Amino acid sequence: IANVDYSKLDNKTGEVEIINLKLDENKIIELLKKKGFYKAYHMSKKDWISIILNDTIKDEEIEKLIDESYNLVK
């Protein structure tokens, strides 16, 4: 979890809190179509995704993705 300049992800100003997760490449392609998901910040964009933590995405969905990421990297 990190705070980054929002302009690194989108055409917005200010800082935003993000989490980077490693996920299946096909899942990343689908998630990038949804609001709140961005190509990975400072990580391989093929295997990682950045998720903003500003209540755009429900906590339950983020927790599920964290579990998936953990299982991929353990």
N, CA, C and O atoms as a Maestro MAE file, in Angstrom:
{
 s_m_m2io_version
 :::
 2.0.0
}

f_m_ct {
 s_m_title
 :::
 protein
 m_atom[296] {
  # First column is atom index #
  i_m_mmod_type
  r_m_x_coord
  r_m_y_coord
  r_m_z_coord
  i_m_residue_number
  s_m_chain_name
  s_m_pdb_residue_name
  s_m_pdb_atom_name
  i_m_atomic_number
  :::
  1 25 0.860 -1.175 0.000 1 A "ILE " " N  " 7
  2 3 0.000 0.000 0.000 1 A "ILE " " CA " 6
  3 2 0.897 1.224 0.000 1 A "ILE " " C  " 6
  4 15 1.866 1.310 0.754 1 A "ILE " " O  " 8
  5 25 0.547 2.178 -0.871 2 A "ALA " " N  " 7
  6 3 1.354 3.385 -0.991 2 A "ALA " " CA " 6
  7 2 0.480 4.547 -1.424 2 A "ALA " " C  " 6
  8 15 -0.580 4.350 -2.018 2 A "ALA " " O  " 8
  9 25 0.922 5.743 -1.128 3 A "ASN " " N  " 7
  10 3 0.297 6.946 -1.647 3 A "ASN " " CA " 6
  11 2 1.091 7.392 -2.855 3 A "ASN " " C  " 6
  12 15 2.314 7.509 -2.791 3 A "ASN " " O  " 8
  13 25 0.393 7.645 -3.969 4 A "VAL " " N  " 7
  14 3 1.051 8.089 -5.193 4 A "VAL " " CA " 6
  15 2 0.307 9.289 -5.745 4 A "VAL " " C  " 6
  16 15 -0.852 9.540 -5.414 4 A "VAL " " O  " 8
  17 25 1.005 10.020 -6.595 5 A "ASP " " N  " 7
  18 3 0.385 11.130 -7.298 5 A "ASP " " CA " 6
  19 2 -0.643 10.551 -8.268 5 A "ASP " " C  " 6
  20 15 -0.304 9.728 -9.119 5 A "ASP " " O  " 8
  21 25 -1.877 10.975 -8.142 6 A "TYR " " N  " 7
  22 3 -2.965 10.435 -8.967 6 A "TYR " " CA " 6
  23 2 -2.660 10.574 -10.459 6 A "TYR " " C  " 6
  24 15 -3.118 9.759 -11.260 6 A "TYR " " O  " 8
  25 25 -1.896 11.591 -10.837 7 A "SER " " N  " 7
  26 3 -1.588 11.809 -12.253 7 A "SER " " CA " 6
  27 2 -0.748 10.676 -12.842 7 A "SER " " C  " 6
  28 15 -0.671 10.546 -14.063 7 A "SER " " O  " 8
  29 25 -0.118 9.856 -12.002 8 A "LYS " " N  " 7
  30 3 0.642 8.701 -12.486 8 A "LYS " " CA " 6
  31 2 -0.279 7.599 -13.003 8 A "LYS " " C  " 6
  32 15 0.147 6.726 -13.759 8 A "LYS " " O  " 8
  33 25 -1.554 7.647 -12.587 9 A "LEU " " N  " 7
  34 3 -2.529 6.629 -12.970 9 A "LEU " " CA " 6
  35 2 -3.600 7.148 -13.919 9 A "LEU " " C  " 6
  36 15 -4.052 6.435 -14.815 9 A "LEU " " O  " 8
  37 25 -3.997 8.396 -13.710 10 A "ASP " " N  " 7
  38 3 -5.147 8.951 -14.406 10 A "ASP " " CA " 6
  39 2 -4.945 10.455 -14.565 10 A "ASP " " C  " 6
  40 15 -3.973 11.010 -14.052 10 A "ASP " " O  " 8
  41 25 -5.837 11.098 -15.258 11 A "ASN " " N  " 7
  42 3 -5.748 12.550 -15.446 11 A "ASN " " CA " 6
  43 2 -6.407 13.282 -14.281 11 A "ASN " " C  " 6
  44 15 -7.312 14.093 -14.479 11 A "ASN " " O  " 8
  45 25 -5.948 12.992 -13.073 12 A "LYS " " N  " 7
  46 3 -6.486 13.618 -11.872 12 A "LYS " " CA " 6
  47 2 -5.332 14.167 -11.046 12 A "LYS " " C  " 6
  48 15 -4.181 13.770 -11.228 12 A "LYS " " O  " 8
  49 25 -5.647 15.074 -10.148 13 A "THR " " N  " 7
  50 3 -4.606 15.673 -9.316 13 A "THR " " CA " 6
  51 2 -4.733 15.189 -7.878 13 A "THR " " C  " 6
  52 15 -5.750 14.619 -7.482 13 A "THR " " O  " 8
  53 25 -3.684 15.430 -7.112 14 A "GLY " " N  " 7
  54 3 -3.662 15.029 -5.714 14 A "GLY " " CA " 6
  55 2 -3.040 13.667 -5.533 14 A "GLY " " C  " 6
  56 15 -2.532 13.059 -6.476 14 A "GLY " " O  " 8
  57 25 -3.089 13.202 -4.304 15 A "GLU " " N  " 7
  58 3 -2.559 11.879 -3.985 15 A "GLU " " CA " 6
  59 2 -3.695 10.896 -3.817 15 A "GLU " " C  " 6
  60 15 -4.812 11.264 -3.451 15 A "GLU " " O  " 8
  61 25 -3.392 9.639 -4.089 16 A "VAL " " N  " 7
  62 3 -4.353 8.566 -3.903 16 A "VAL " " CA " 6
  63 2 -3.618 7.364 -3.315 16 A "VAL " " C  " 6
  64 15 -2.459 7.109 -3.644 16 A "VAL " " O  " 8
  65 25 -4.292 6.645 -2.459 17 A "GLU " " N  " 7
  66 3 -3.723 5.438 -1.874 17 A "GLU " " CA " 6
  67 2 -4.026 4.266 -2.800 17 A "GLU " " C  " 6
  68 15 -5.156 4.102 -3.260 17 A "GLU " " O  " 8
  69 25 -2.997 3.446 -3.072 18 A "ILE " " N  " 7
  70 3 -3.156 2.288 -3.955 18 A "ILE " " CA " 6
  71 2 -2.565 1.044 -3.315 18 A "ILE " " C  " 6
  72 15 -1.797 1.107 -2.354 18 A "ILE " " O  " 8
  73 25 -2.950 -0.076 -3.881 19 A "ILE " " N  " 7
  74 3 -2.306 -1.350 -3.574 19 A "ILE " " CA " 6
  75 2 -1.988 -2.012 -4.906 19 A "ILE " " C  " 6
  76 15 -2.807 -1.985 -5.825 19 A "ILE " " O  " 8
  77 25 -0.815 -2.600 -5.016 20 A "ASN " " N  " 7
  78 3 -0.414 -3.345 -6.209 20 A "ASN " " CA " 6
  79 2 -0.567 -4.828 -5.915 20 A "ASN " " C  " 6
  80 15 -0.087 -5.320 -4.893 20 A "ASN " " O  " 8
  81 25 -1.240 -5.540 -6.817 21 A "LEU " " N  " 7
  82 3 -1.446 -6.971 -6.641 21 A "LEU " " CA " 6
  83 2 -1.034 -7.723 -7.892 21 A "LEU " " C  " 6
  84 15 -1.237 -7.259 -9.014 21 A "LEU " " O  " 8
  85 25 -0.456 -8.885 -7.678 22 A "LYS " " N  " 7
  86 3 -0.122 -9.780 -8.790 22 A "LYS " " CA " 6
  87 2 -1.348 -10.645 -9.037 22 A "LYS " " C  " 6
  88 15 -1.880 -11.268 -8.119 22 A "LYS " " O  " 8
  89 25 -1.792 -10.675 -10.300 23 A "LEU " " N  " 7
  90 3 -2.961 -11.464 -10.661 23 A "LEU " " CA " 6
  91 2 -2.736 -12.125 -12.011 23 A "LEU " " C  " 6
  92 15 -1.793 -11.790 -12.728 23 A "LEU " " O  " 8
  93 25 -3.602 -13.059 -12.349 24 A "ASP " " N  " 7
  94 3 -3.570 -13.710 -13.649 24 A "ASP " " CA " 6
  95 2 -3.732 -12.648 -14.738 24 A "ASP " " C  " 6
  96 15 -4.534 -11.723 -14.607 24 A "ASP " " O  " 8
  97 25 -2.967 -12.795 -15.801 25 A "GLU " " N  " 7
  98 3 -2.969 -11.823 -16.898 25 A "GLU " " CA " 6
  99 2 -4.373 -11.594 -17.467 25 A "GLU " " C  " 6
  100 15 -4.746 -10.456 -17.752 25 A "GLU " " O  " 8
  101 25 -5.146 -12.662 -17.632 26 A "ASN " " N  " 7
  102 3 -6.504 -12.527 -18.167 26 A "ASN " " CA " 6
  103 2 -7.423 -11.781 -17.207 26 A "ASN " " C  " 6
  104 15 -8.298 -11.028 -17.634 26 A "ASN " " O  " 8
  105 25 -7.224 -11.991 -15.926 27 A "LYS " " N  " 7
  106 3 -8.026 -11.288 -14.928 27 A "LYS " " CA " 6
  107 2 -7.700 -9.793 -14.960 27 A "LYS " " C  " 6
  108 15 -8.592 -8.953 -14.841 27 A "LYS " " O  " 8
  109 25 -6.425 -9.473 -15.119 28 A "ILE " " N  " 7
  110 3 -6.012 -8.073 -15.192 28 A "ILE " " CA " 6
  111 2 -6.683 -7.386 -16.372 28 A "ILE " " C  " 6
  112 15 -7.168 -6.263 -16.240 28 A "ILE " " O  " 8
  113 25 -6.715 -8.043 -17.511 29 A "ILE " " N  " 7
  114 3 -7.347 -7.470 -18.702 29 A "ILE " " CA " 6
  115 2 -8.800 -7.117 -18.414 29 A "ILE " " C  " 6
  116 15 -9.270 -6.050 -18.808 29 A "ILE " " O  " 8
  117 25 -9.509 -8.000 -17.736 30 A "GLU " " N  " 7
  118 3 -10.914 -7.745 -17.407 30 A "GLU " " CA " 6
  119 2 -11.063 -6.634 -16.367 30 A "GLU " " C  " 6
  120 15 -11.937 -5.778 -16.498 30 A "GLU " " O  " 8
  121 25 -10.218 -6.644 -15.339 31 A "LEU " " N  " 7
  122 3 -10.330 -5.635 -14.285 31 A "LEU " " CA " 6
  123 2 -10.029 -4.235 -14.806 31 A "LEU " " C  " 6
  124 15 -10.618 -3.264 -14.331 31 A "LEU " " O  " 8
  125 25 -9.132 -4.116 -15.762 32 A "LEU " " N  " 7
  126 3 -8.780 -2.795 -16.299 32 A "LEU " " CA " 6
  127 2 -9.952 -2.125 -17.008 32 A "LEU " " C  " 6
  128 15 -9.897 -0.927 -17.286 32 A "LEU " " O  " 8
  129 25 -10.987 -2.859 -17.300 33 A "LYS " " N  " 7
  130 3 -12.192 -2.296 -17.909 33 A "LYS " " CA " 6
  131 2 -13.095 -1.652 -16.869 33 A "LYS " " C  " 6
  132 15 -14.039 -0.942 -17.216 33 A "LYS " " O  " 8
  133 25 -12.807 -1.897 -15.592 34 A "LYS " " N  " 7
  134 3 -13.642 -1.400 -14.501 34 A "LYS " " CA " 6
  135 2 -13.018 -0.172 -13.839 34 A "LYS " " C  " 6
  136 15 -11.800 0.005 -13.858 34 A "LYS " " O  " 8
  137 25 -13.856 0.658 -13.264 35 A "LYS " " N  " 7
  138 3 -13.410 1.855 -12.557 35 A "LYS " " CA " 6
  139 2 -12.616 1.464 -11.311 35 A "LYS " " C  " 6
  140 15 -12.999 0.553 -10.576 35 A "LYS " " O  " 8
  141 25 -11.507 2.166 -11.087 36 A "GLY " " N  " 7
  142 3 -10.710 1.943 -9.884 36 A "GLY " " CA " 6
  143 2 -9.512 1.035 -10.075 36 A "GLY " " C  " 6
  144 15 -8.697 0.878 -9.165 36 A "GLY " " O  " 8
  145 25 -9.398 0.431 -11.258 37 A "PHE " " N  " 7
  146 3 -8.284 -0.461 -11.567 37 A "PHE " " CA " 6
  147 2 -7.411 0.183 -12.641 37 A "PHE " " C  " 6
  148 15 -7.916 0.735 -13.619 37 A "PHE " " O  " 8
  149 25 -6.084 0.105 -12.444 38 A "TYR " " N  " 7
  150 3 -5.150 0.754 -13.354 38 A "TYR " " CA " 6
  151 2 -3.972 -0.166 -13.646 38 A "TYR " " C  " 6
  152 15 -3.668 -1.079 -12.877 38 A "TYR " " O  " 8
  153 25 -3.314 0.094 -14.778 39 A "LYS " " N  " 7
  154 3 -2.073 -0.614 -15.051 39 A "LYS " " CA " 6
  155 2 -1.127 -0.374 -13.893 39 A "LYS " " C  " 6
  156 15 -1.101 0.714 -13.318 39 A "LYS " " O  " 8
  157 25 -0.364 -1.371 -13.558 40 A "ALA " " N  " 7
  158 3 0.470 -1.336 -12.358 40 A "ALA " " CA " 6
  159 2 1.409 -0.135 -12.329 40 A "ALA " " C  " 6
  160 15 2.027 0.223 -13.332 40 A "ALA " " O  " 8
  161 25 1.496 0.463 -11.171 41 A "TYR " " N  " 7
  162 3 2.406 1.569 -10.923 41 A "TYR " " CA " 6
  163 2 3.703 0.985 -10.397 41 A "TYR " " C  " 6
  164 15 3.711 0.373 -9.329 41 A "TYR " " O  " 8
  165 25 4.794 1.160 -11.116 42 A "HIS " " N  " 7
  166 3 6.136 0.685 -10.742 42 A "HIS " " CA " 6
  167 2 6.263 -0.836 -10.667 42 A "HIS " " C  " 6
  168 15 7.099 -1.349 -9.923 42 A "HIS " " O  " 8
  169 25 5.446 -1.558 -11.426 43 A "MET " " N  " 7
  170 3 5.523 -3.015 -11.456 43 A "MET " " CA " 6
  171 2 5.301 -3.467 -12.908 43 A "MET " " C  " 6
  172 15 4.927 -2.663 -13.762 43 A "MET " " O  " 8
  173 25 5.532 -4.749 -13.175 44 A "SER " " N  " 7
  174 3 5.260 -5.305 -14.496 44 A "SER " " CA " 6
  175 2 3.768 -5.175 -14.797 44 A "SER " " C  " 6
  176 15 2.937 -5.723 -14.072 44 A "SER " " O  " 8
  177 25 3.435 -4.467 -15.843 45 A "LYS " " N  " 7
  178 3 2.031 -4.238 -16.173 45 A "LYS " " CA " 6
  179 2 1.340 -5.492 -16.696 45 A "LYS " " C  " 6
  180 15 0.112 -5.535 -16.773 45 A "LYS " " O  " 8
  181 25 2.110 -6.504 -17.054 46 A "LYS " " N  " 7
  182 3 1.535 -7.763 -17.527 46 A "LYS " " CA " 6
  183 2 0.993 -8.599 -16.367 46 A "LYS " " C  " 6
  184 15 -0.049 -9.242 -16.494 46 A "LYS " " O  " 8
  185 25 1.697 -8.589 -15.247 47 A "ASP " " N  " 7
  186 3 1.362 -9.469 -14.123 47 A "ASP " " CA " 6
  187 2 0.823 -8.760 -12.890 47 A "ASP " " C  " 6
  188 15 0.380 -9.417 -11.948 47 A "ASP " " O  " 8
  189 25 0.852 -7.439 -12.880 48 A "TRP " " N  " 7
  190 3 0.455 -6.680 -11.700 48 A "TRP " " CA " 6
  191 2 -0.568 -5.613 -12.065 48 A "TRP " " C  " 6
  192 15 -0.617 -5.142 -13.201 48 A "TRP " " O  " 8
  193 25 -1.383 -5.243 -11.084 49 A "ILE " " N  " 7
  194 3 -2.407 -4.222 -11.272 49 A "ILE " " CA " 6
  195 2 -2.409 -3.310 -10.043 49 A "ILE " " C  " 6
  196 15 -2.143 -3.757 -8.928 49 A "ILE " " O  " 8
  197 25 -2.710 -2.043 -10.258 50 A "SER " " N  " 7
  198 3 -2.861 -1.093 -9.158 50 A "SER " " CA " 6
  199 2 -4.346 -0.864 -8.920 50 A "SER " " C  " 6
  200 15 -5.125 -0.679 -9.856 50 A "SER " " O  " 8
  201 25 -4.713 -0.880 -7.662 51 A "ILE " " N  " 7
  202 3 -6.107 -0.680 -7.267 51 A "ILE " " CA " 6
  203 2 -6.151 0.523 -6.336 51 A "ILE " " C  " 6
  204 15 -5.421 0.577 -5.346 51 A "ILE " " O  " 8
  205 25 -7.016 1.494 -6.658 52 A "ILE " " N  " 7
  206 3 -7.108 2.652 -5.767 52 A "ILE " " CA " 6
  207 2 -7.959 2.285 -4.562 52 A "ILE " " C  " 6
  208 15 -8.936 1.543 -4.671 52 A "ILE " " O  " 8
  209 25 -7.574 2.812 -3.430 53 A "LEU " " N  " 7
  210 3 -8.245 2.507 -2.167 53 A "LEU " " CA " 6
  211 2 -9.005 3.747 -1.684 53 A "LEU " " C  " 6
  212 15 -8.661 4.347 -0.666 53 A "LEU " " O  " 8
  213 25 -10.036 4.112 -2.432 54 A "ASN " " N  " 7
  214 3 -10.816 5.294 -2.070 54 A "ASN " " CA " 6
  215 2 -12.308 4.994 -2.052 54 A "ASN " " C  " 6
  216 15 -13.120 5.880 -2.319 54 A "ASN " " O  " 8
  217 25 -12.673 3.778 -1.746 55 A "ASP " " N  " 7
  218 3 -14.059 3.322 -1.675 55 A "ASP " " CA " 6
  219 2 -14.735 3.179 -3.031 55 A "ASP " " C  " 6
  220 15 -15.951 2.997 -3.086 55 A "ASP " " O  " 8
  221 25 -13.986 3.257 -4.125 56 A "THR " " N  " 7
  222 3 -14.544 2.998 -5.449 56 A "THR " " CA " 6
  223 2 -14.892 1.515 -5.579 56 A "THR " " C  " 6
  224 15 -15.890 1.146 -6.199 56 A "THR " " O  " 8
  225 25 -14.052 0.682 -4.986 57 A "ILE " " N  " 7
  226 3 -14.221 -0.770 -5.049 57 A "ILE " " CA " 6
  227 2 -14.536 -1.273 -3.646 57 A "ILE " " C  " 6
  228 15 -13.920 -0.847 -2.669 57 A "ILE " " O  " 8
  229 25 -15.498 -2.180 -3.556 58 A "LYS " " N  " 7
  230 3 -15.896 -2.712 -2.254 58 A "LYS " " CA " 6
  231 2 -14.736 -3.462 -1.606 58 A "LYS " " C  " 6
  232 15 -13.961 -4.140 -2.280 58 A "LYS " " O  " 8
  233 25 -14.636 -3.326 -0.293 59 A "ASP " " N  " 7
  234 3 -13.579 -3.988 0.464 59 A "ASP " " CA " 6
  235 2 -13.564 -5.496 0.228 59 A "ASP " " C  " 6
  236 15 -12.496 -6.101 0.145 59 A "ASP " " O  " 8
  237 25 -14.739 -6.099 0.120 60 A "GLU " " N  " 7
  238 3 -14.824 -7.544 -0.072 60 A "GLU " " CA " 6
  239 2 -14.147 -7.970 -1.373 60 A "GLU " " C  " 6
  240 15 -13.479 -9.003 -1.418 60 A "GLU " " O  " 8
  241 25 -14.321 -7.172 -2.433 61 A "GLU " " N  " 7
  242 3 -13.695 -7.502 -3.713 61 A "GLU " " CA " 6
  243 2 -12.175 -7.367 -3.613 61 A "GLU " " C  " 6
  244 15 -11.434 -8.200 -4.133 61 A "GLU " " O  " 8
  245 25 -11.724 -6.312 -2.941 62 A "ILE " " N  " 7
  246 3 -10.278 -6.116 -2.769 62 A "ILE " " CA " 6
  247 2 -9.691 -7.250 -1.946 62 A "ILE " " C  " 6
  248 15 -8.619 -7.760 -2.272 62 A "ILE " " O  " 8
  249 25 -10.378 -7.649 -0.887 63 A "GLU " " N  " 7
  250 3 -9.883 -8.744 -0.043 63 A "GLU " " CA " 6
  251 2 -9.766 -10.042 -0.846 63 A "GLU " " C  " 6
  252 15 -8.804 -10.790 -0.671 63 A "GLU " " O  " 8
  253 25 -10.725 -10.313 -1.715 64 A "LYS " " N  " 7
  254 3 -10.676 -11.515 -2.559 64 A "LYS " " CA " 6
  255 2 -9.466 -11.449 -3.494 64 A "LYS " " C  " 6
  256 15 -8.772 -12.446 -3.691 64 A "LYS " " O  " 8
  257 25 -9.218 -10.277 -4.064 65 A "LEU " " N  " 7
  258 3 -8.078 -10.117 -4.966 65 A "LEU " " CA " 6
  259 2 -6.755 -10.231 -4.213 65 A "LEU " " C  " 6
  260 15 -5.779 -10.749 -4.754 65 A "LEU " " O  " 8
  261 25 -6.714 -9.758 -2.985 66 A "ILE " " N  " 7
  262 3 -5.508 -9.908 -2.154 66 A "ILE " " CA " 6
  263 2 -5.221 -11.394 -1.935 66 A "ILE " " C  " 6
  264 15 -4.072 -11.826 -2.024 66 A "ILE " " O  " 8
  265 25 -6.260 -12.170 -1.650 67 A "ASP " " N  " 7
  266 3 -6.084 -13.613 -1.469 67 A "ASP " " CA " 6
  267 2 -5.558 -14.268 -2.742 67 A "ASP " " C  " 6
  268 15 -4.663 -15.111 -2.681 67 A "ASP " " O  " 8
  269 25 -6.107 -13.886 -3.891 68 A "GLU " " N  " 7
  270 3 -5.639 -14.437 -5.164 68 A "GLU " " CA " 6
  271 2 -4.174 -14.088 -5.401 68 A "GLU " " C  " 6
  272 15 -3.384 -14.926 -5.834 68 A "GLU " " O  " 8
  273 25 -3.829 -12.842 -5.111 69 A "SER " " N  " 7
  274 3 -2.451 -12.395 -5.294 69 A "SER " " CA " 6
  275 2 -1.510 -13.170 -4.381 69 A "SER " " C  " 6
  276 15 -0.444 -13.615 -4.807 69 A "SER " " O  " 8
  277 25 -1.908 -13.326 -3.135 70 A "TYR " " N  " 7
  278 3 -1.079 -14.061 -2.178 70 A "TYR " " CA " 6
  279 2 -0.817 -15.490 -2.678 70 A "TYR " " C  " 6
  280 15 0.307 -15.986 -2.607 70 A "TYR " " O  " 8
  281 25 -1.851 -16.126 -3.173 71 A "ASN " " N  " 7
  282 3 -1.700 -17.508 -3.662 71 A "ASN " " CA " 6
  283 2 -0.775 -17.594 -4.875 71 A "ASN " " C  " 6
  284 15 -0.131 -18.622 -5.083 71 A "ASN " " O  " 8
  285 25 -0.700 -16.547 -5.666 72 A "LEU " " N  " 7
  286 3 0.188 -16.546 -6.825 72 A "LEU " " CA " 6
  287 2 1.657 -16.340 -6.440 72 A "LEU " " C  " 6
  288 15 2.550 -16.855 -7.113 72 A "LEU " " O  " 8
  289 25 1.906 -15.599 -5.374 73 A "VAL " " N  " 7
  290 3 3.291 -15.261 -5.038 73 A "VAL " " CA " 6
  291 2 3.877 -16.096 -3.900 73 A "VAL " " C  " 6
  292 15 5.075 -16.010 -3.631 73 A "VAL " " O  " 8
  293 25 3.066 -16.888 -3.239 74 A "LYS " " N  " 7
  294 3 3.624 -17.653 -2.103 74 A "LYS " " CA " 6
  295 2 4.504 -18.784 -2.559 74 A "LYS " " C  " 6
  296 15 5.045 -19.516 -1.731 74 A "LYS " " O  " 8
  :::
 }
 m_bond[295] {
  # First column is bond index #
  i_m_from
  i_m_to
  i_m_order
  :::
  1 1 2 1
  2 2 3 1
  3 3 4 2
  4 3 5 1
  5 5 6 1
  6 6 7 1
  7 7 8 2
  8 7 9 1
  9 9 10 1
  10 10 11 1
  11 11 12 2
  12 11 13 1
  13 13 14 1
  14 14 15 1
  15 15 16 2
  16 15 17 1
  17 17 18 1
  18 18 19 1
  19 19 20 2
  20 19 21 1
  21 21 22 1
  22 22 23 1
  23 23 24 2
  24 23 25 1
  25 25 26 1
  26 26 27 1
  27 27 28 2
  28 27 29 1
  29 29 30 1
  30 30 31 1
  31 31 32 2
  32 31 33 1
  33 33 34 1
  34 34 35 1
  35 35 36 2
  36 35 37 1
  37 37 38 1
  38 38 39 1
  39 39 40 2
  40 39 41 1
  41 41 42 1
  42 42 43 1
  43 43 44 2
  44 43 45 1
  45 45 46 1
  46 46 47 1
  47 47 48 2
  48 47 49 1
  49 49 50 1
  50 50 51 1
  51 51 52 2
  52 51 53 1
  53 53 54 1
  54 54 55 1
  55 55 56 2
  56 55 57 1
  57 57 58 1
  58 58 59 1
  59 59 60 2
  60 59 61 1
  61 61 62 1
  62 62 63 1
  63 63 64 2
  64 63 65 1
  65 65 66 1
  66 66 67 1
  67 67 68 2
  68 67 69 1
  69 69 70 1
  70 70 71 1
  71 71 72 2
  72 71 73 1
  73 73 74 1
  74 74 75 1
  75 75 76 2
  76 75 77 1
  77 77 78 1
  78 78 79 1
  79 79 80 2
  80 79 81 1
  81 81 82 1
  82 82 83 1
  83 83 84 2
  84 83 85 1
  85 85 86 1
  86 86 87 1
  87 87 88 2
  88 87 89 1
  89 89 90 1
  90 90 91 1
  91 91 92 2
  92 91 93 1
  93 93 94 1
  94 94 95 1
  95 95 96 2
  96 95 97 1
  97 97 98 1
  98 98 99 1
  99 99 100 2
  100 99 101 1
  101 101 102 1
  102 102 103 1
  103 103 104 2
  104 103 105 1
  105 105 106 1
  106 106 107 1
  107 107 108 2
  108 107 109 1
  109 109 110 1
  110 110 111 1
  111 111 112 2
  112 111 113 1
  113 113 114 1
  114 114 115 1
  115 115 116 2
  116 115 117 1
  117 117 118 1
  118 118 119 1
  119 119 120 2
  120 119 121 1
  121 121 122 1
  122 122 123 1
  123 123 124 2
  124 123 125 1
  125 125 126 1
  126 126 127 1
  127 127 128 2
  128 127 129 1
  129 129 130 1
  130 130 131 1
  131 131 132 2
  132 131 133 1
  133 133 134 1
  134 134 135 1
  135 135 136 2
  136 135 137 1
  137 137 138 1
  138 138 139 1
  139 139 140 2
  140 139 141 1
  141 141 142 1
  142 142 143 1
  143 143 144 2
  144 143 145 1
  145 145 146 1
  146 146 147 1
  147 147 148 2
  148 147 149 1
  149 149 150 1
  150 150 151 1
  151 151 152 2
  152 151 153 1
  153 153 154 1
  154 154 155 1
  155 155 156 2
  156 155 157 1
  157 157 158 1
  158 158 159 1
  159 159 160 2
  160 159 161 1
  161 161 162 1
  162 162 163 1
  163 163 164 2
  164 163 165 1
  165 165 166 1
  166 166 167 1
  167 167 168 2
  168 167 169 1
  169 169 170 1
  170 170 171 1
  171 171 172 2
  172 171 173 1
  173 173 174 1
  174 174 175 1
  175 175 176 2
  176 175 177 1
  177 177 178 1
  178 178 179 1
  179 179 180 2
  180 179 181 1
  181 181 182 1
  182 182 183 1
  183 183 184 2
  184 183 185 1
  185 185 186 1
  186 186 187 1
  187 187 188 2
  188 187 189 1
  189 189 190 1
  190 190 191 1
  191 191 192 2
  192 191 193 1
  193 193 194 1
  194 194 195 1
  195 195 196 2
  196 195 197 1
  197 197 198 1
  198 198 199 1
  199 199 200 2
  200 199 201 1
  201 201 202 1
  202 202 203 1
  203 203 204 2
  204 203 205 1
  205 205 206 1
  206 206 207 1
  207 207 208 2
  208 207 209 1
  209 209 210 1
  210 210 211 1
  211 211 212 2
  212 211 213 1
  213 213 214 1
  214 214 215 1
  215 215 216 2
  216 215 217 1
  217 217 218 1
  218 218 219 1
  219 219 220 2
  220 219 221 1
  221 221 222 1
  222 222 223 1
  223 223 224 2
  224 223 225 1
  225 225 226 1
  226 226 227 1
  227 227 228 2
  228 227 229 1
  229 229 230 1
  230 230 231 1
  231 231 232 2
  232 231 233 1
  233 233 234 1
  234 234 235 1
  235 235 236 2
  236 235 237 1
  237 237 238 1
  238 238 239 1
  239 239 240 2
  240 239 241 1
  241 241 242 1
  242 242 243 1
  243 243 244 2
  244 243 245 1
  245 245 246 1
  246 246 247 1
  247 247 248 2
  248 247 249 1
  249 249 250 1
  250 250 251 1
  251 251 252 2
  252 251 253 1
  253 253 254 1
  254 254 255 1
  255 255 256 2
  256 255 257 1
  257 257 258 1
  258 258 259 1
  259 259 260 2
  260 259 261 1
  261 261 262 1
  262 262 263 1
  263 263 264 2
  264 263 265 1
  265 265 266 1
  266 266 267 1
  267 267 268 2
  268 267 269 1
  269 269 270 1
  270 270 271 1
  271 271 272 2
  272 271 273 1
  273 273 274 1
  274 274 275 1
  275 275 276 2
  276 275 277 1
  277 277 278 1
  278 278 279 1
  279 279 280 2
  280 279 281 1
  281 281 282 1
  282 282 283 1
  283 283 284 2
  284 283 285 1
  285 285 286 1
  286 286 287 1
  287 287 288 2
  288 287 289 1
  289 289 290 1
  290 290 291 1
  291 291 292 2
  292 291 293 1
  293 293 294 1
  294 294 295 1
  295 295 296 2
  :::
 }
}
